[in-house]
């Protein structure tokens, strides 16, 4: 059985962290087992089985109640019926049983479990999930994950088990279990799933280390070239020559800032560590672009929220038919994937309209890392850009909210290895002249970050002043060339290599990153 859930309540729940805004799955199965897994998509899937007999019509009933789906298992002959349920991210789950086992797996938004004697097994990312379990007495068999502390207490004739995460620690899900005398409770730690549309900001350092420590994102995987050599009249042998190509995103504009189009490989010259290189490929206008929009929906941009959504619509509008657009957000201290790369413009616009009012702190540096890591990290040979609509203020720079785990210094160094150009569209939410020092620092850092990737910063006093920026960004994207060359030095030993790119066009300005780590 499969039910497709409406997109917009689910989206609201993911961003708000309020599961009651989305569809909630209510499951009552008093004597059977219930297994619930959270996964991507917008469908609820339910599979029933029985160890005693084949499933019959009437073993379970389903009804929709408002935004909720209610499943009740009540076989006429009282045999055990087991349920396996898959729910989308952001949906609430409520499970009621007496003797059946309950098994949960994934990053849940909100779960409530009621059981009498049934065993409980919960597989969750415990660094991102809150837990409260209440029972009449301590389970005979209690298994807790290594590396995490939980408080256990007996008071008022009952027993409780709760997480010991710091109150300021950013989490997403919460699970509550009310039991009587469960024989077994097992908690298993799992990572935040790769397909989760929500990432904790504190995951950014791990992703940044991947960028810094994996083979350089400027270098393609080894491309085999096959050479045939005759070794006798009847015996030919194939020799394989592995050559690694370096890809650079290069912006070329004239003295007035307009894009220079139509350049060919012979119009470019590349110098690596002082040694001229042979450019083998250069393309621009017809090459598809992957464009990620990052919306800073933190508290400091709250007054311009409607205008920010309009800006997102306009940026979607500058994409060409062959381009794909992703939509990400910083909201409630977390990174949210609102839509992964897509060419469905109508769907993207509908999703933007459905973004609810949210706020939160500003771990902006962490969110920039996660924006790159979500999809563009795995596309080093493609033309990629991230448009960051923000005031540029991380709580490291100003405020008492949640600061990034990643330092700006480390982010800037890593950005030189990003195979994506960053375009901060920087809002100035203050009317002070001159602006406060921390605001100037935020702008300076965003300029440095953009320059490190070959992008540029677009300042605006308000999003309402951005009409001219859309055309400028569209021109920027049209002027970005994918330039590839095979380094004469094929010893990829991890050293930094300086790269300079020039074009044979008088007065042209070239922007690209300054080099790469040869890994």
N, C-alpha and C positions, 0 to 999 in steps of 0.2 A: 504494500500500500504506500502510495506517495502523494503528498500534498505540497503544492507550491505556495509559499507564503508571500504576502505583499512585501515589496522591497522597502518601502519608506519607513514603516514602523521598526523594521529590523535595523535600518541605518540609524534611526534615532536612538535606538537602544545601544548600539555599538558606540556611538559618539558620547551619549550621555551617561552610559554605564547604568542605565535604569531599565532593567528587563521588563518591567510592567508596561513600558511604552511599546514593546514588541509583542509578537505572539508568544504565549506561554503554553508549554506542553504539560498538561495534567494527566498523569498516569496512575490509575488505581488497579492494582493486581495483587490481591490479598495473599494468595498462596503460591504464585509463580515468581520466577526470577525476572528482574528488569535490568537490562543493560542499555545505557545511554551514552552515545558518543557525539561530540560536537565536531562539525566539519564545515568546509566552505560550501557555497551555493545558497539557494533560497528554497530548498525543499526539505520537508520532513519525510523520513522514510521509516516505516514500521514493518517488521517481519515477526510473525508469530510461529511458534512450534510447540510441540508437546512430546514428552518422552513416553506417553501412554497410548496415543492414537493420532490419527490425522486430524488436522484442524477442520472444524465444522463451522458452517454459517451460524451466527449467534453466539459464538464463543466470546466475542468482543464487540463492543459498540463504540461508535465514534460520533461525536457531534461538535459543531463549532459554536462557541459561546463568545460573542464579541470578537476580540483579537486572539482568543485562545482556542486550542484544540484539546478536547477532553476525550481520553480513551479509558474505557472501563472494561476489565476482563471479568467475566462472570459466567463460566460454562455451566450448563444445566446439570451435568453429571458431576461437577465438582473436581474434575481432573486438573492436574497442573498444566498451566499454559505459560510459556516463557515469551518475553518480548525483547526484541533487539530494536532500538530506536536510534536514529541519526537525526540531529537537529542542527540548524544553521547557527553560526556564531551570532551572539547577541540575544538569543532567545532564552527565556526563563524556563526552568524545568521544575516540576513538582512531582514527586513519586511517593505513593503510599502503598505499603505492603505490611503483612503480618509476619509470615515465616519465610518469604522468598528472599533470595540474595539480591542485593543492589550493587551494580557495577557502573561506575562513572569514569569516563575517559575524555580528557581534553581541557581546554581553557574555557570554562563556563563563565557566563555573565552572572547568573544567579541560580542556585539550586536549593530546594528544600526537600528533605527526605524524612519520611515518617515510617518507622518500622517497629515491630515488637521484638522478634527474636532473630530476624534475618541477618546474615553476614553482610558486611559493608566493605567494599573495596573501592578506593578512590584514587585514580591516577590523574594527577594534576601538576602544573608547574607551581610548586608551593611558594616560590619567591614572589609569585604574582597573584596568589589566591589566599583569601582569608577563610578560616575554618572555625566553626563552633559546633561541637558535638555534645549533646546532653543525653544521659541515660540514667536508669535507676541505679546501676552499679557498673563498675569497671569491667570491660569485656575480659573473658578468660584468656583470649588470644589477641594481643594488641601488638601490631607491627608498625613502626614509624620509620620514615625515611632518614637515611644518614645525612648529617650536615644541617639538619633543621631542628629547632627547639620548639616544643609544644608544652604548654602548661597543663598540668593535671591536678584537679582538685576535687575533694569530696566535701560537700557542705549541704545542709538542709535536706539530708536524706537522698541526695543524688550525686552524680559524678559528671564532671565536665572535662572536655579536651578542647583546647583552643590554641590558635597560632600565637607566636610571640614576636611577630613582625612589629617593628617600630611604627608608631602611629603616623609618622611622616613618610614612611616608605610607600612608594607608589605601587599600587596593586590594581587589578582589574576585576577579578571575580570574587564571589563569596559563596560558601557552601555551608548550609546549616543542616544538621542531622539530629532528629529527635528519636530516641530509641528507648526500649524498655530493658531487655536483657539480651543484647546481641552477643552471640558466642564469639564472634571474630570481627575485628576492625583492622583493616590494612590500608595504610597510606603509602602510595608510591610516587616518587618524584619523576616528572618528565620535563623536557625542555618546552618552552613556549613553541607551539607548532609553527613550522615554516609558513604554512598557508594562513596563519591567523591574520585577520585584518587589523589587529591591535598588537602593537609592540610596546614594551615598557621602555622608557627613555634610558634606563640603566643597562639595556642590552647593547647600546651603541659602542662601548669600548671593545666588546668582543668582535663586532663587525668591523670596526676600524682596524683592529689587529689583523683581521683577515685581509683587508685591503693592503696593509703595509707589509704583510709577510708572505703573501702568495705571489706567484709569478706576475710580473708587472702587467697592469691592465693596459698598458700601451702596446704590449707585444701580443700578436696573434698566437694561437696555438701553432705548433710547428706544421708548416705546409710542405708535404713531401713532393719533390720534383724527381721524376724518374728519368735516368739516362741509360740508354742501351749501348753496350760495347761488345763487338764481336771478339770472341776468344777462340776462334777456330771455325772451320767451315760448317760444323754441325752443332756448335754449342754457343748459344748466346746467353749472357748473364746480365741481370738487372742490378744496377747499383742505385742506392737511394741516397739522395742528398737532401738533408733537412735544413730549410732556411726559414728563419723567423722574421716576420714583417712587423714593423712598428707603425701604428696608426696614430695620427694626430688630427684633432679637430682644429681647423685653422679658419679664422675670420679675416676677410680681406675687405677693406673699405677704402673709398677715395678720400681726398682731403676734406670734403664736405660731410663725411660720415656715411655716405651711401654705399651700398654693396657693389663690389666689383664682380661681375658675373662672367661666365664663359671661359674661365681660365683652364688651361690644359696642364698635364704633368710637366711639360717642358717649360712652363711659365714659373714653376716653383724651383727654388734651390734650398736644400737642407744641409746644414752643417752640424755634425755631431762631434762634440769634443774637439772642435777645430778641424775636423776632417770632412770634406765635401762628400755627400751621399747621392746616390742615384734614385730619384723619385720615380716610382713605377706606376703610381695611380693617384688621380685627383678627380673628385666629382663633387657637385654641389646641388644644383637646382632640382634635379629629378630624383635625388637620393632621399628615401624616406627618413623622417625624423621621429624620434621618441621624445615626447615632451611631457615632463612631469610637473604638475602644478602643486606646490606646497603652500597651503593656506595656514597662516599663523592665527589660530582662533583663540589665542590666550587673552587674558583680561585686558592687557594694554592696548589691544586693537578692537575692543568690544564696541566702541562708539561708531566704528566704520563697518560694522558687520554686513549690513545690506549692500553697501557699496563694494565690499570685498567679494560678495557673491556675484555682483554684476561684473567685477573685474575678471573673475574666473570664467564667466560666460564669454566675455570678450576674448580672453586668451584662447579658449576652446575654438572660437571663431576664426582665429588666425591660422589654425592648422589646415594644411592642405588635405586633399582626399587621400593621399598616400601616407600621411602622417598618423601616428597613434598618440593618444593623450591619456595620461594617468592623473588621478586626483588624490592627493594626500592632505592630511591635516594634522596640526598640533592642537590638541584639545584635551582638557582635563589632565594635563601633565603627561599625556601619552601620545604616541604616534599612531595615526589611524590611516588605513588604506580605504578610502571611500570608493575608488574605482581603480582597478589595475589597467594597464595599457589597453586602449580600446580605440577603434575607429568609428564606433557608433556615437555620432554627435548628439542625436536626439536623446539617447539614454544618459549621456554625460550631463546634458543640460537639465534633464529631469532630476537627476541626482543632486545637482547643485541647488536646485529649487527646494529640495527636501532637507537640506542641511539645517539642523535645529540650532537654537541659540545655546551656545556653550561658552565656556570661559576656561580658567585655569592658569597655571604658572607657565614659565617660558624657558624650558630646557631646549633652547633653539639649536645649539650646536649638535646635541645628540640627535635631534630630529632631522637635521640636514644629513647626517651620516646615514640614518635609517632610510631617508628618502632615496639616497643613492644606492644603498644596499638592497632595497626591496626588489628592483627589477633591472636597473641600468647596470649594476655591478656585473651581471651575467651577460652583458651585451657589449663587450669591449670593441668589437669591430663595426659598430653601428654609430650613427650620428645621434647623440643624446644631449639633452639639456634639461635643467631644473630651473623653473621660475619660482622664486621664493617671495611670496607676498607677505611682508612682515615689517615691523618697525626695527628689526635687527637687534633687539635688546634681549640678550640672554640673562637669566637671573644671576649668572656669574658677574655680570657687569653692573646690574642694578636690581634692587628689589629684595624681598625677603621670601620669595617663593621657592620653587624647586630649581636649583642650578643644574646645568649639564654635568655629567660625569666626565665628558671629554673636554679637555682644555682647548682653548682657541689655538694655541701654538701647535698642538698636535693635529688638530683638524686642518689647519692651514698647510702643514707639511704633507698630510695625507692627500689633501685636495690636488696637489701637484700630480698625483698618480690617478686621480679620477678620470675615467674616460667619459666625462660629461662636462659640459660647460654650465656654470652657475650664473644665473641672472637674478640677483636680488632686486626686487621692486620695493624700494625702501620708503616706508611711510614715516612722516614726521608728525606724531600725534600731539606735539606741544606747540604752543604759540609764543614761547619765550624766545626773545632775541637779545643776545645770542642764546642758542640752545645750551642746556646743561652739559657739563663735561662728559658725563657718562653717555649721553646721547651722541656726542661727537665721537666718542670712542667706539660706540656700536657701529656708526656709519663707517669709520675708518677700517674696522675689522671686516665688515661686509665687502668693502672695496677691495681689500687685500685678498679675501676669499675668492671673489669673482676673478680677479686678475690671475690668481694661481691656476685657474682652470681655463683661461683664455676668454672668459665671459666679461661682462661689465655690469655696473650698477646703474639703476634708473631711480633717481630720487623723486619724491612727490610730497608736497605738503599735505595732501589728502588724496584719497583714491578718486575723488571727484575731479582731480586735476590730471588724471591719467590718460585722457583721450589721445594725446600725442604719443604716449608711450607704446600703445598697441601697435601702431604702424612702425615705430622704431624697432620693436622686438621682432615683428614680422620680417623687416629688412635684415635684421641681425641673422635670423635663422636662414634666410635665403643666401646670405653671404658666407655661411659656414661650409668649408670644404673638408671632405675626408681625404687626407693626404697620407699615402703609405709609401714606405721605402724599406729596403732590406739593408740593415746596418752592415757596413764592411766588417765591423768587429762582432763576430757571432759568439763570443765568449760571454754568456750571460751569467756573470759572477756576482750579481747583487750590487754592483757599484752604481753610483749616480752618474748619469750622462747628461751633459748640457746640450740642448738643442736650440738652434736658431733657424728660423724660416724666413725667407725673403721671396718676393715676387718681382718679375721683370716688367713692372708697370710703374711708370713715373708717378710719384706722389702717393702711392698706395700705402696704407697702414695695415700691418699684419699683427694679429693677436693669436697666441696659442700658449700652451704651457711651456715652461722653461726647460723641461727635461723629463726624465723618467728613471726609475730604478730598474736596471737591467737584470731581471730575475728570470 
